[in-house]
Amino acid sequence: MVPAMSNPEEIKPKQDFNTNSGKDNPVTPANDAGRLQYEITEAQKKKALNPPVDNTVVETLHGYKVSDPLRPLENLDAPETAVWVDAKNAEFSSYVAGRKVAVDQTVKFLSGAMDYPRSSLPSRHGDKYFSTFQDGLAPQPIYQVCDGPDGMPRTLFDPNTLSADGTISLSGAFPSPDGSLVAYLTSKSGSDAQTLRIRNVATGEDLPDVIENCRFCEVLWDKDSSAGFQYTFPVTPPKDGKPPSWGRKAMHHTLGEAPDSDRQVYEKKGDAPWANPFRLPTAQYDWVTTGLGFDQNNGIHYRPRGSDEPFKTLQESGDYQLSPVAELGNGEILALTSKDASRGRLVRFNLNDPAPEKWQDVIPEDAKDRLNDVLYHKGKLFCFYNHDTADKISVHELDGKHLHDVPLPVQSVAGLAKVNPEDDTFLLKVSSFTTPGDTYSYDIATNQLTLVKKNDCKYDLDGCIVERISAVSKDGTVIPMTVVRHPDTALDGTAALKLYGYGASNNSLGPGFSFSVLDWVKKGGIYVQANLRGGGEFGADWYDQGRMLNKINVFHDFIACAEELIKGKYTSPERQVIEGGSAGGLLTMAVMLMRPDLFGAVVSAVPVTDVVRLHKTRGGQAIPEYGDPEIKAFFEAILEYSPYHNVKPGVELPPHLLKTGDHDTRVPPFHAFKMAALLAALSAPGTVSLLRVAKDAGHGAGKPTMKVIEEMAETVAFIESAIGPINQADYKASLVKTKAPAAPKPPGK
């Protein structure tokens, strides 16, 4: 039996994320000499389609001899790298070519499912309403504007006209307060590199202002829309072939002036820090939040709006999160914090005396739910909670008294449109595992949701079973999962099951709609989403238990989920697939190497694989997640799970597919290259070890629609070749056919 779902906090032992409590076998130079120091032979190189190899690359790190014979693949521009990538892509193309019928069927279904008009919620600025619009299978969504709530939309920006292959995308748009101008960002080939321009809404023409080399850029307009704006920019821009830094500083641009004359607003010193300016609706102060990587324990700095006086520091980056959410006047502030509250609480204090001991609780920490955000509007507090991974919105008086909850559908997520101070209603887009986004209007006075627009998708998963179950990890922690399946799918161990996980960066996995899941479940498969430690679903402690020296817990959690699903007859090892991307790609690779016996196929997209060298490209940005490998304790912890350092020669591994994009600037594609080459070289004979490198693609965002569909279809074809038909009845029929006795020979033969 699968354990009943319970609050993960109930049995989770308290741990220090600087103490590796999940460590099994001591990592020592003697114990790991064979695994870390090796050479790739000519035969192994040939088996891996002849990647460039340099067996002389051996480093001594904290007393360990660490080989890196595939280091040449880190040179992405080398001709040898390009030749090998082409060979691996040809190998993959040949592999799926024999499954063309399966690919075509999936492309047909997904094309039909995604071929409907869809738009984002409108955002009002002045008398203009801005939104994105996707016309069916168009490569990229357009950006449009309406003159009034009932006006006809007109296209303001169409990225589909900028490239023949649809690889230029709109990666951000920021209308000015009066709606007369829009600062917009474009990206090419999925790269994180952005170009910032300004468009005149009335004429549709761009201003001369162009700011190149932005990255993860945010824009904050001045009160006077014609004056200028603040924006974030790399601390060190790209130069002489070197990429930009991960750190970001806050700059100010005056319209009409050259970017070279932009003045710095705020910069946080240190290795790969970030500084993001923001304002609250009342805009009494200019705020800057600072931090490192995905660490939520941020710094907060402020000064009166429009002032040039130095910023005052409310909090340096430290041991907890602090996020102002409302300015009440006379220095009174409402702020969300994780101090003494892993799942968050809302406090009130005065900027003239902001010491934590003077804070007053307004909304105390909830016993189970994580408080993610608070909106102060028309004298009420709208508190946005993560309730067992779904969204919950509770409404309170300013003193914290609970009034009621917004009547959202069960196990759903809700996106909120921009709220203006005079609004009596909110627009929400509500989706779930079973239903794409429907638009609702919420009436503040009556606490009623009214359906405004039903989505036009031809398919959904209504009628399917969505259930919450759990597994028990190695240290006794309860790990929740969500199962999505058709009621006709039998729980007899023969179902094709896809287990998806992430467990990193404080990211929460909720019940959002996915076309990939739609296709999988419609085919008869079971989809399972695991809420692993390292995510943010259950608060700061949950995150801390899956990062730095506790990172090993994430892999134990995922293994426990896989084992429990087999035990509960949801699937069997030969029918279980694991899939993840980015940090989830690291997860699937690491777990495959730890427990290859549990899986029939593994899909790893844009994965981190060489964690020992991750800081060489990510700098300090990766340290809050994985620790600093320059420090021995963190280095040894990383060696326990870093996929590139845990491949053992001759081990039988399940069929696996690594996917990456040649323009991925977030996780450079050499992580997938080196891992794919090493797996192909060292794994047991006959192992299916594939690599797919998408051309003109990055970390995932900005891909043209048909490219997304084709990649999903090819992945499905790979999976079915590994585990058999996804459809349970077809799979059982194939077993009967396989086991059927041979026909008797005719007499005399």
N, C-alpha and C positions, 0 to 999 in steps of 0.2 A: 504493500500500500504506500502511496505517496503521502508524506506527512501533511497534516492539516496546516493551512496557512496561518502564520502567527506574526506578531510584531517582531521584526528582526532584532530590535533592541532588547527584547526580553532575555535572550540567552547568549547574546554576544559578549564574550569576555572583553573587558576593558584592556586596550593595548596602547602602547606608545608607538606612533608611526616612525619613530627613530630607533625602534628596537625590533629586530627581525624575529618575531615570535613564531613565524611560520616556517622557519628553517628546519630542514630534515637532516641531511647529511652535511657535515662540515665541508666547506669548500677550502681546499688547500692546494698549494702548488703540486704536491706529490700526488694527491688523489686525482687531479685533473690534467696531469701531464699529457696523457694519451689523447684526451678529448680536445685540448687546446692547441697542442703542437703537432702538426702533421704536414704532409705534402700531398699534392694532387698528382697522381701518376699520369703518364701519357694516355694509358687506357681509360682512366677516369675522365680525363679531359675530353677525349674523343666521344665518350658516352654522353657528355654534357654539351655536345655540338661545338666543341673547341672554343670555349671562352678564353680571353687573354688571362694567362696565369703567371704569377711571379712567386715562386716558392721561397724566395729569399726574404719576403716580408714577414719578419718575426720580431715582435716587440716584447720587451720585458716590462710588465706592468704589475707593480706591487709584488714583485718576486715571481710572477707567473710568466712563462714563455707563451705568448699568444700568437699563433700563426694567422695570417690574413692573405692567403695566396690569391684571392680574387680581388684584391685592392685595385688592380688596373681597371675594373669595371666602374670604379668611382669616377673615372674620367669619361664623362658622358659625351664629350665631343670627339673622342678618339675614334678613328676609322675602325679599329678592331672591335670596339664596343658596338658600333653601328652594325657591322657585319654579323656579329653574334646575335644581336637583338632581332635582326631580320631573319636569321635562321630559326630562332625560337618562335617568332611569329608565324613563320611558314609551317613549322611543326604543328602549332596550334590550329592553323587554318586547315591543314590536312586532316587533323584529328576530327574537327567538327564538320568537315566536308562530307564525311561518311554518315553524318547524322542530319543531312539537309532537311529531311522531312520534319524532324522534330523542331529544328530551328525555324522553319517556315511556319509551322503551326503556332509556335509561341509568338512569333512576330505578328501573325494575323490576329491572334487574340489580343495582344497588348495594344496593337494599333487601333483595334476597335474599341478597347476599353478607354484609351487615352484620347480618342478623337471626339472631344467635346469642348465647348468654350468654357473657360474658367478665369476668374479674376480674383485679385486680392481685395481685401476690404478697403474702401476709400479713406483717404486721409485729407481732412479739410484744413486749408491754409488760406486765410482771407475768405474770399468768396469762391475759391477754386477747390475742386475735389480731384485728388490724384490717386491713381491705382495702376497696377499691372494687369495685362490681359493676355492670355494664351489662347490663340485661335486653333484649337484642335492639335494637329501634329506639326504646327509651325516650329521651326528650329528653336526659336527663342521667344519669350514673352515680350510684348511691347509695353511702353509706358505711356499712359494716356491721361487726359485732363478733361474735366467737365466744368462748364461755367454755371455753377449752381447745382443743387441736389438732383434736379430733374433734367439737367442739360444733356445734350447729345455728346458722347465722348469723342474727342479728337486725338489723334496720335501725336504725341509730343516727341517720342523717340522710338525708332524701330531698328534694333540691332540687326535684324534679318537683312537689311539693305547694305550692311557694312562688309559682309564677306560672303563669298559664293557658297562656302561650306557651313555657314552658321556657327563659326567658332568664336566670333566676337559677341560678348554678352554684356548686359547691363548688370553691374555688380553692386550698385548702390545709387540711391536718389534721395536728395534732401531739399524739399521745397523751402523757399524763404518764408518768413512769417506772413507776409501779405500775399503770397502765392504768385508774385510777379516773376520770380527767377527760380531755377532748379539747378543745384549743384549735382552733377551726376558723374558716376565712375564707370569706366569700361575696362574689361579684361579680355585678353586674347588667349585662346587655347587653354582655358581653365587655369591660367597662371594666377598667383596671388598678386602679381604686379598690376597696378591700376593707374589709369590716367584720369585726372579730374578736370572737368570742364563745366562751364556755366551756360545754361540755355535760357533765353528770353521766352517766357511762356506765351506772350502775345504774338510775337513774330515767328517763333520756332527757330530762331537763329542763335548761334553761339556767340558769346562774348569773346574777345581776344584772349582772355585769361585761360591758360593751360598749365596744369601742374602735373609733371611726369613723376614716375617712380614712387607713387603712393603704394601703401600696403596695409590692408585691414583698416582702411581710412574711415573715419567718422567726421561729420561736418556739423558745426554748431553756428547757426547764423547770428549776426548781430541783431539788435532790436530794430535798427534801421536797415531794411532789406537791401538798400542800395549802397550800404557802406562796405560790408565784407563779412567774413566769417572766420571762426576758428576751425582747425582741422588737425588730424593726427598724421604724422609723417615719420618715416624711419629715422632713428637717431643718427645712423650712418647710412646715407644713400649708396646705391651701387656705384662702384668706381673701379676702373681698370680690370673689368671682368669679375670682380668680387661681388657677391650678392649683397643686398641691403641687410642691415641688422634687424633682428627680431624686435628690438626695443623701439618704442614709439614716443615721440615728444609732441606736445601741443604747440601749434603754430597759429599765427593770425595772418590772413591775406586780405588786403584792401583791394577792392575791385578796381581794375584798370592799371594796377601796378605790376611790375615784374615779380615773379615768384622769388627771385633772388633777394628782393628787399623785404620779404615776409619776416616778421619779427617772432621771436620765440616767446610763447606764453608760459610754458612750464616744461621742464625736463627733469626726470628722476635719474640721478646718477647711479651707476652700477652696471652689472652685466645683464644685458637684454631686458631692461625694465620697460614698462609701458606707462603712459600717462594719457588718460582720456578725459577731456573736458565735458561737462554736462550742466544742465540747468533744470530746475524743478518748475512746475507750471506757474508758480507765483514769481519766479525769476528775481528774487531779492539778492541772490548771491551767484557769483561764478564759482563753480565747483570743479575740482580735478580729483579723479580717483587714480591711484598709482598701485602698481604691483609687479609681480614677476610671473611670467607664464600663466598657468591656469590656477595659480594659488588664489584662493578667495580671501585670504587674510590681507586685505588691501590697506593702503594709506588713503587719507582724505584730507584735502586742502581747500581753502576757500578765501574769498575776499568779496567785498560789495560789488554788485554787478556794475560793469563799466569802469571800475577803478583800475588804476595802474599801480596801486600800492602792492607790496609783496604779499604773496599768499601766506595765510596763517595755516599751520598744520594742526588739524583736529586730532589726527592719529597717524603715526607712521605705520608702515606695513609691520604687522606683528602676529599675534596669536589668534586673532579673530576677525570676522568680517564686520564692517560698519558701512551702511549705505543710507544716507539721508533720503527720505521719501516725501517730506513736506516741510514747508516753512510757514509757521503759524504767526509770525510777526514778533517784533521786539526780541529777536534772537532765539525764539523758541523753535525747536526742531523736533520732528519725528524721524526716527531712524530705525532701520532693520539691522539687527546684529545677531551674531552667533556667540557672543561672549556669554558664558555660563548658560548657553542654550544651543545645543548641537543642531536642533531642528528650527532654530530661529525664534526671535521674539521682537516685538515692537516696543521701543522705548522713547521717552520724551526727555529733553534736556535743554538747557540754555547755553548758547555759544559763549556767554560771558563766564560761565562756570561749568564746563563740559566734562568734568572728571567722572569716570564711570560710577563711582560711589554715589554721585548725585543723580544718576539716571532713575527715572520713574517708569515702572512697567505699565504699558497700556494694553498690549496683547501679550500675555505670558506664553512661554513655550508650550506647544501642544504635546500631549502624551504620545502621539503617534505620527501626526502629519507634519511635514516640513513647510514652513512659511517661506515662500519664494519672493513675494513682492507685496507691496501695499500701495493702493491708489487712494489719495485723499481727495474727495470730490463732493461738493455741495454739503459739507459738514459731516459726511459719513466716511468711514474707512472700509474700503473694499479689499479684503485680504485674500490673496491668491495662494492656495495651498497645493502641495503635492499629496494627494490622499491615496495611498496604496498605488502609486505611480500615475493615477488619473488626476485631473484638475478638479479642484473645489474652490468656490468663491464664497466666502462668508462676509456678511455685512455687519458693521458695528457702529455704535455711536463713537464720538471722539474720545469719550472716556473709556472706551473698550467694551462697553456693554454689547453683547451679541443680540442682533435683531433677527436675522434669518440667513439662510443660505440661498444663493441663486440656484434655481431649479434646473441645473444642467443634467443632461442624460447620464446614466450610469456608465462608468468606465469610458469617459470621453476626455478629449483635450479641447480647450477653447482658446482661440486667438482673438485678441481685443483690438478694435480699430482705435486710432488716435482719438482721445477724449478731449474736447474743448471745454473751458470753464462753464459755459452756459448750457451745455448739453443736458437734457433730461432723459435721454436714452443712450444706450451703448449699442454698437454693432459688434456681434460676435460671430466667428466662424467656428463651428463645432464639428469635430470629426472623431472617429473611433477606429478600432481595428476593422470593423465591418462596413463602415460608411464613409465616403469622401466628405469633404467639408460642405455643410449646409450653413446658410447665413441666417442668423436670428437677430431680432431687436429686443433689447432688455429695457423694460420700463422701471426706472428707479423707484418711483412712487408706489407702484403696485407689486413690484417684485415678480413680474411676469415675463416669460420669454415668448416671443411671437416669431414663427417661421416667416422669413422674408423671401428667401429663395432656396429652393431645393436644388441640389447639384444635378447636372444633366448627364452624369455618367450612366452608361447603359448597364453597368454591372455593380454589384455590391456583394457583401457576404452576410446579408440579413438571413437569419435562420441558422447560422453557424453557432457552434458552442464556443463561448469565450469563458475560460475558467482560470482562476488563480490557484496554483499549487506551489509546492516548495520542496527543496532538498536540504539536507543537512551537510554542511561543509566539514572539512577535516577537523577543524577546531571546535565544532559544535554550533557554529553560527547558522541560522536559518536563512536560506537563500530563496527569495521568491521568484516565481516564473509565471508568465501568462501563456496559456495554451489556446490556440485558435484552430478549430477543426470542424469538419462537416459531421453532422450527427450520424451519417451512414458509415463513417470511417470506423472500422472495428479496432478495438484496443486488444489485438492479439499478437502484437510484436511484428506484424508485417507491414505496417504503415511506413511510408517515406516521411521522415521527420527532419525539418531544418531547425537547428538550434542556433539562435543569434545572440551575440553578446558584445559588450564594449568594455565596461568596467574601468573607466579612466576619466581624468580631467574634470571630475565633478559633474559630468553630463548625466542627465536622467533619461532613461528610455521609457516613454509613455505609450499609450494606446493610439498612436497615429495611424492613418490609412496609408497603405503601400500597394502600388500596382504589382510589385514583385510578389508580395504576400497574397494578393488577390489571385494571381495566376497559379501560385503554388497550391493554395487551398482548393481552388476550383478544379485543379487536376486531381484532387483527392489526397494531397499531402497534409501533414500536420505542421503548423508553424509554432515555434516556442521562442519567446523572448525572455532572457534571463536578466534579472536585476542584480548585478554583481557588485561587490564592494569595489570602491574606486569610483563608482558613480555617485550622483548626488541625490538619489531618490529618497534617502532617509536621513539626510542631514550631514553635518560636518564630520561626525565620528565615522559614519559609513564611508565617507570619502577617505578619511585618514587611514582606515583599515585596509585600503587597497592601493596605497601609494608608497613611494620611497622604500624603506626597508620592509614594509609590509606588502609590497607588490605581489609577492608569491601567493598571497591569499586569493587574489583574483583568479589565478589558474586553478587552485584547489576548488574554488567555488564553481567554476565552469565544469570541471571534471565531475563534481558531485551532482550537478544538474544532469549531465549526460548519463551518469550511472543510474540516477533515480528514474529517468525516463525509460531506460531499458528495464529496470526492475518493475516499473508500473505497467509494462506491456504497451506503452505508447509506440515503441519501436524496438529495433534490435541493432546491434553494432553494425551489421552490414547495410542497414537502411538509414542510419543516422548520419546527417550531414551537418557540419558546423560552418558558419559563415560569419565574417566580420571585416570591417574596414578600418584603416589607419591604426589606432591603438587596438581596435578589434581584430585587425589583421595580425598584429603581434600576438594577440590572444590565441587566435586559431592556430597559428604556426607553433607557438610554444606548447599548447595543449596537445597538438598532434604528435609532437616529439616526446612528450611525457607519457601519453597513453594512446598509442596508435591503434590499440586493440578495440577502442570504443567507437571507431568511426568508419563509415563506408566511403566518405568523400570529404574533402576539405577545400573551402574557397577562402582565399585571403586577398583582400583588395587593398591597394596602396599601403602595404604593411610597413611598420617599423620592424626591422629584423636584427640590425647590428646596434644593440642598445649601448654597447661599450663605446661606440664612436658617434652616438647620436648628438652629443654636445658639440661635436666638431662642426655641425651644420645648424643646430638649433640653439647653441650657446646656452646661457642660463635659463632660457625659456623652458627647457625640458627638466630642469633640476627639481622643481616642486613635485613633479610626477615620479621620476625615476631615481632621484638622488644624483649626486655628483660622482662620476666614476673616477675622478682624480683622487677621491678619498677611498681608502682601502675597504672600509666596511660596506660602502655603497657598491663599489666595484665587485666585491665578492657576492653581494646580494644579486646584482645584475647577472652575474655568471650563471646563477641557478636557472634563469628562464630565458635569457637572450637567445632567440632561435638560432642565430648564426653560429653561436658557440655551443650548441647542443645537438648537432647532427652527428650521429654515430655511423661508421661505415657498415654496410651490409644489412642494416635493419630494414625489415619489411614495413613500409609505410602505406597508408591508404592513398588512393589516387588524389592528387592535390593540384590546384590551379592557383597561381599567383597572378594578380592583375595590377597594372599600374599605368600611369600616363607619362608620356615623354616630357611633358611640361609641368610636372608636379614640383612646385617649389616649396611645398609644406613638408612632405616626406619625400626627399629626392628619390627618383626611381632606382638608384643604385642599390637601395635596400632590397627591393624585389629582385634586381638583377643578381646580386651576390648570393642571395638565398636560393633562387631558382637554379643557379649554376652549381652550387654546393650540393643541393638535394639531388640533382640529376647525376652528379659525379659520384656521390657516396652511397646513395640508397641501393637497396637490393636489386638485382637484375629483374627486369619486367615491371618495375614500378612506373606508374603513369605520373610523370612530373612535368607539368606544363607551365608556360609563362605566356601571358597575353599583354602586349604593350600597345595601348591606344595611342595613335598618332594625334598630335595637336590637342592633347587633353591634359588636364591637371589632376587635382586631388578629388575631383568629382563634380564640383560646381561648374555651371556654364556649359555643360555638354549639350549639343543639339539633340532634340527629342528622338529622332530616329536612331542616332548613335546610341542613346541610352537603351532603346528598345532592342536593338541588335545585340548589344553586349549582354543584356538580360537573357535573351534567347539562347545565345551561345553558352552562357553559364548553365542554363537549364539542360542543354544538350550534353554538356560535360557531366553534369550530375547524373542524368539518366543512364549514361554509358557506364557510370561507376556503380550505381546501386540498383539499376533496373528501372522499369516504368514507375513514375510517381503514382499513377493510378493503382490503387490497391488490388482491384479485380484483375487488371492486366498483369500485375506482378505475380499474383497467385496462379494465373493461367500459365505464365511463363515457367513457373516452378513445376507445374504438372507436366508441361511439355518437355522440360528438361529431364524429369524423372521417368517419363514414359519408357517402357521396355522396347528394345529394338524389335522390329518386325521379323518374324521367323523366316529363315531362308527357304525358298521353294525347294521341293524334293529334287534330288539329283544335282543340286548346285554345290 
